[in-house]
Structures are given as C-alpha cells and as structure tokens.
Amino acid sequence: MTDDALADLRGQTVLVTGASSGIGAATAERVGAAGATVVLAARREERLAGVVERVEAAGGQAHAVPTDVRDADAVDALVETAVERTGRLDAAVVNAGVGEVRDAPLADVDFETVTRTNVDGAFHTVRAALPALRESGGQAVLVGSYLGSHPSAATPVYAASKWWLRGFARSLAARYGEAVGVSVVSPAAVRSEFGHGTRDRTNVERYDEGEALSPAQVAASVVFCLRQTPPATVAELDLYRRESI
C-alpha cells in the first residue's frame, strides 16, 4: 500500500464479508467513500444490492457477490471474481458471523451453525484471499468481539469462536506478517441487527442510541487499520464505550 492510503484508499480493492448489514455494510460504505472498490459478500442478495446503491451514491464503486462463507468452494469463487473484476485484492475484511441463543442448555446450542460461520467461514476467507494479499502486500482485518477476550456464561460457543479468531489472527501474523498486515478489531456491543434469529430482540431493539457502539464507529476502526502503511500494522484494536472500559 502506498502513502496515499494515509489519506484515502483510492485504487485499492477491498473485500468485505457479512456486508449486507451492520458492521459489514457500514465498512463497505466507508471504504467506498475513501476511494476503494468494494467487493461485497453475504448470503442476502437483495440486501447487498441496497449496500451497492449506498456505496455508489457516496461516489464509490462496489460489486456484489452473493456468497455463503461456510462453503469453501463459494469463497474461492468469491475471491477469484474479485480479482477478475478489479485486477487485484488489497484487503479482506473478515466480518461474517452469527450469534447463538443466550443461556441455552449446552445440549441445545447450535454448535455447528456458529462454528461453521465464525470459524470455518473466517478460515475459508483468509485461505482464499491470502495469495492475492501477499502479492499486493495487503491486509486482512478480522472483526472479533469483546467476548474474544472474556468468558461468556450466556454464549459460550460464540465466545469461543471469537477466542479462536484472535488466536488465528495472531498466528497468521506470526507466519505471514512480513508480507501481509493482520489486524483484529474487537468491539463491545454494537447497535446492529446482531441477534436476528437467535434472540428475542436484536441489538437495535435492545439498545437505545448511544447505549452501544454504532456500526459506523466500528467501521471507522476497521478503516484505521486498513490505512496503515508497511511496516506498520495494528495488531489488535479493542473498541468499547468510554464508561465500560
């Protein structure tokens, strides 16, 4: 990445998974506004189309590639499409993830869905993107969670998946850090659609404005990581509300 990345991301291609809503959508909009071409991946095609419209309305360029990150072949095709359409890949924002039902008996926890998305999906994305990122000297930013550093009695499998994500990221940095920047952004509660399908209320319904972080605030931290130039990188960035520190 060039020194211009300190001011903007012009000329770069950034892949964002989980881009149909929340942190992923906010990141796509911010990255597009900074001048990058954004490749958007998620399962909900109609929601991706709306994000593409918002990116383009802000002056950016975006391509939607509906993808289930749990499918390794689909992720391979996603990265191939990104490179074919733009000629390069400078960054991958690994954001796709799901939660679990709070306080469920361990025998009832949907272990497979959580781990296939949060663990397998992250692995598939990094594995597929790594050759192109090494070629461009680019970056991988993995979106973790406060619960990746703290235990969770209510959601043990989700928390464990985020602990794994941090360990995976730090190990990637140890192996590939001279060629690829690797960052983990770990926010506390975010006022988004998180919890849809697993809880009686999403975080948008659970928290009033200002009671939790906004997706835009997390997106700003992701872009801060993307704007670092070699040899600098952000290893881990924890993002909390001030009074919760």
C-alpha positions in Angstrom: 0.0 0.0 0.0 1.2 3.5 -0.8 1.5 6.5 1.4 -1.8 7.8 -0.2 -3.5 5.2 2.0 -3.0 7.6 4.9 -5.4 9.9 3.2 -7.6 7.6 1.2 -7.8 4.1 -0.3 -8.0 5.1 -4.0 -7.1 2.4 -6.5 -7.5 -0.4 -4.0 -9.8 -3.3 -3.9 -11.3 -4.3 -0.5 -13.3 -7.5 0.0 -15.9 -7.3 2.9 -17.8 -10.4 4.1 -21.0 -10.1 6.0 -21.6 -6.9 4.1 -25.4 -6.9 3.9 -26.0 -5.1 7.2 -24.4 -3.8 10.4 -20.6 -3.5 10.6 -20.1 -5.0 7.2 -22.4 -2.6 5.4 -21.0 0.4 7.3 -17.5 -0.7 6.5 -18.3 -1.1 2.8 -19.8 2.4 2.7 -16.8 4.0 4.5 -14.2 2.1 2.4 -16.1 3.1 -0.8 -16.2 6.7 0.2 -12.4 6.6 0.8 -11.9 5.7 -2.8 -11.6 1.9 -2.8 -13.6 -0.5 -5.0 -15.5 -2.7 -2.6 -16.5 -6.3 -3.2 -19.4 -7.2 -1.1 -20.2 -10.7 0.1 -23.1 -12.1 2.1 -26.0 -14.5 1.6 -28.8 -11.9 1.3 -28.6 -10.8 -2.3 -31.3 -8.2 -2.1 -29.7 -6.6 0.9 -26.3 -6.5 -0.9 -28.0 -4.6 -3.7 -29.0 -1.9 -1.3 -25.5 -1.5 0.0 -24.1 -1.3 -3.5 -26.6 1.6 -4.1 -25.4 3.4 -1.0 -21.7 3.0 -1.8 -22.2 4.3 -5.3 -24.4 7.2 -4.1 -21.4 8.2 -2.0 -19.1 8.2 -5.0 -17.6 4.7 -4.6 -17.6 1.6 -6.7 -19.0 -1.7 -5.5 -19.6 -5.2 -6.7 -22.0 -7.6 -5.0 -21.1 -11.3 -5.0 -23.6 -13.3 -3.0 -21.7 -15.9 -1.0 -22.1 -18.3 1.9 -18.7 -18.2 3.7 -19.4 -21.7 5.1 -18.9 -23.1 1.6 -15.2 -23.2 0.8 -15.7 -23.5 -3.0 -18.0 -20.5 -2.9 -15.4 -18.4 -1.1 -12.8 -19.5 -3.6 -15.1 -18.3 -6.4 -15.7 -15.0 -4.5 -12.0 -14.2 -4.4 -11.5 -15.2 -8.0 -14.4 -12.9 -9.0 -13.0 -10.0 -7.0 -9.6 -10.3 -8.7 -11.1 -10.9 -12.2 -13.3 -7.8 -11.9 -10.8 -5.4 -10.4 -7.4 -6.9 -11.2 -6.2 -7.0 -7.6 -7.0 -7.5 -4.0 -5.6 -5.2 -1.4 -7.6 -6.1 1.7 -10.0 -8.6 3.1 -12.3 -7.6 5.9 -13.4 -10.9 7.6 -16.7 -9.9 9.2 -19.3 -12.5 8.6 -20.5 -14.1 11.8 -23.6 -15.3 13.7 -24.5 -15.5 17.4 -26.2 -18.1 19.5 -29.3 -18.4 21.7 -28.5 -16.9 25.1 -28.4 -19.2 28.1 -29.4 -22.3 26.1 -28.5 -25.6 27.7 -25.3 -26.8 26.2 -27.0 -29.8 24.7 -29.2 -27.4 22.7 -26.6 -25.0 21.5 -26.3 -24.8 17.7 -22.6 -25.5 17.7 -22.4 -26.4 14.0 -24.0 -23.1 12.7 -21.9 -20.9 15.0 -18.6 -22.6 14.3 -19.2 -23.2 10.6 -19.8 -19.4 10.1 -17.5 -17.8 12.6 -14.6 -20.3 12.5 -14.8 -22.1 9.2 -16.0 -19.0 7.3 -13.1 -16.9 8.6 -10.6 -19.7 7.7 -12.0 -20.1 4.2 -11.9 -16.4 3.5 -8.4 -15.9 4.7 -7.1 -19.0 3.0 -8.7 -18.0 -0.3 -7.6 -14.3 -0.1 -4.0 -14.9 1.1 -2.2 -15.4 -2.2 -3.6 -12.2 -3.6 -2.9 -10.3 -0.4 0.7 -11.5 -0.4 1.1 -10.3 -3.9 -0.3 -6.8 -3.2 1.3 -6.5 0.3 -2.2 -6.0 1.6 -4.1 -6.6 4.8 -6.5 -8.9 6.5 -8.8 -7.3 9.1 -10.7 -9.8 11.2 -13.7 -8.5 13.1 -13.8 -10.1 16.5 -15.6 -9.3 19.7 -15.1 -8.2 23.3 -16.0 -11.8 24.1 -12.9 -12.9 22.3 -11.0 -11.9 25.4 -13.6 -12.5 28.1 -15.7 -15.6 29.1 -19.4 -15.7 28.4 -21.7 -17.8 30.5 -24.6 -16.9 28.3 -23.0 -17.6 24.9 -20.0 -20.0 25.4 -19.7 -21.2 21.8 -19.9 -17.8 20.3 -17.3 -16.5 22.7 -15.1 -19.5 22.0 -15.3 -18.8 18.2 -14.0 -15.3 18.8 -11.2 -16.5 21.1 -10.3 -18.8 18.1 -10.4 -15.8 15.7 -7.9 -13.9 17.8 -5.6 -16.8 18.1 -5.8 -17.5 14.4 -5.1 -13.8 13.5 -2.1 -13.6 15.8 -0.8 -16.9 14.3 -1.3 -15.6 10.8 0.7 -12.5 11.7 3.5 -14.7 13.1 3.7 -16.7 9.8 2.9 -14.1 7.2 3.3 -10.8 8.9 6.2 -9.6 6.8 4.1 -9.8 3.7 0.5 -9.2 4.9 -0.7 -7.0 7.7 -3.1 -8.8 10.0 -5.4 -6.9 12.4 -8.2 -7.9 14.8 -10.9 -5.3 15.7 -12.8 -6.4 18.7 -15.9 -4.3 19.6 -18.1 -4.5 22.6 -21.9 -4.5 22.0 -22.8 -2.9 18.6 -26.3 -1.5 17.9 -27.0 -3.6 14.8 -29.2 -6.5 13.6 -27.0 -8.9 15.6 -29.2 -11.4 17.3 -31.6 -11.8 14.4 -32.9 -15.3 14.5 -31.2 -16.3 17.8 -32.6 -13.9 20.3 -36.0 -12.3 21.1 -34.5 -8.9 20.4 -31.8 -7.7 18.0 -29.2 -5.2 19.3 -31.0 -2.4 17.5 -34.1 -3.3 19.6 -32.2 -3.9 22.8 -30.1 -0.7 22.9 -31.2 2.9 22.5 -29.0 5.3 20.5 -25.8 5.9 22.4 -26.1 2.8 24.7 -23.9 0.7 22.4 -21.4 1.3 19.7 -22.7 2.1 16.2 -21.7 0.0 13.2 -20.2 3.2 11.7 -17.9 3.6 14.8 -16.6 0.0 14.3 -16.2 0.6 10.6 -14.1 3.7 11.3 -11.7 1.4 13.3 -11.6 -1.1 10.5 -10.6 1.6 8.1 -8.0 2.9 10.5 -6.4 -0.5 10.3 -6.6 -0.5 6.5 -4.9 2.9 6.3 -1.7 1.8 8.0 1.3 1.5 5.6 4.1 -1.0 5.9 5.9 -1.8 8.1 3.3 -0.5 10.5 0.2 -2.6 11.3 -2.5 -2.6 14.0 -2.3 -6.0 15.8 -5.4 -5.7 17.9 -7.8 -2.8 18.4 -10.4 -3.1 21.3 -13.3 -0.8 20.9 -15.5 0.0 24.0 -17.9 2.7 25.1 -16.0 5.0 27.4 -17.7 4.2 30.6 -17.4 0.4 30.0 -13.6 0.4 29.9 
